[in-house]
Amino acid sequence: MKNMHRYFKLGLLVLVLEIIIAGWVGFNLPADVKVPIHWNWKDEVDGYAGRNAAVVLFWLFNLALFLLLYFSGRWSPVFKQNQERYEAVIPLLSFGLALFFALFHIYMLYLAGHPEIGARFSGILILMGGLFIFLGNILPRLPRNFIAGIRTPWTFYNDEIWRKTSRLGGWCFFWFGLLLAVSAVFSLRGGSWTYVHLLGLGVAVLLPMFYSLILYLKCKKEE
């Protein structure tokens, strides 16, 4: 319970700092500025928003996501069966995602005023890499639930399949995140590196899913 209160307070602090910094950066931009809000698979900006919407709506999205995820355990039918693990992991997950989206929010507003930065440095790859590394460390600790984690029809079959799949998924996410972060540091993007990133993402997402199917078929065979 102490972890829940601590991460809830830290999450709220992140959200308060986010709206203060985003407001200061955003409202110092020209009123007609276009703020980048979406990047395609080639790491190119392909979506923009107006200044006011970028400052306010994105913060409201982060706030709603934080509260939804933080209190999600209360709505899960298996919460009471894994309450101790929920209270140890879900608050940390909600705080980490709030921090990631806050950094992304501030970065995209800063990029709107300094577009030359995006040509020399991919902050998005670093942020995405950090997010995957964080999720890779969280995944193996998540209890079986309907809200977060590797949720396939086979991981819900039993806790053993969930645990083993989450452990493999954690390693896949961690190494893919490290690949993105290193690529950003050494400016390895575009061209053939785009396909390297896509291949890494495909492995990180699909390998645990197929692994959960194999574990399920093995369990059924042994029954």
Number of C-alpha atoms within 10 A of each C-alpha: 11 9 14 18 12 13 20 19 13 18 24 16 13 21 22 15 13 23 20 13 17 25 20 14 17 26 14 12 17 11 11 10 16 17 25 23 19 14 13 9 12 15 15 14 14 12 12 16 15 14 22 16 11 22 26 14 11 19 23 13 12 20 19 13 15 25 17 12 19 23 14 19 21 13 10 13 10 15 18 12 12 14 14 12 15 25 18 17 18 24 26 21 21 21 24 21 19 27 21 17 23 23 17 19 23 21 18 24 28 18 15 22 17 10 14 10 13 16 9 10 16 21 19 20 22 20 20 19 24 19 21 25 23 19 21 24 17 21 24 20 18 22 23 26 20 16 12 14 21 25 17 16 11 20 26 17 15 12 12 15 21 25 20 17 27 28 19 20 26 26 20 23 27 23 17 27 28 19 20 26 25 15 18 21 13 10 15 19 19 14 9 9 14 15 14 15 21 14 12 18 17 12 16 23 15 12 15 24 21 14 18 26 17 14 19 21 12 11 14 9 8 7 5
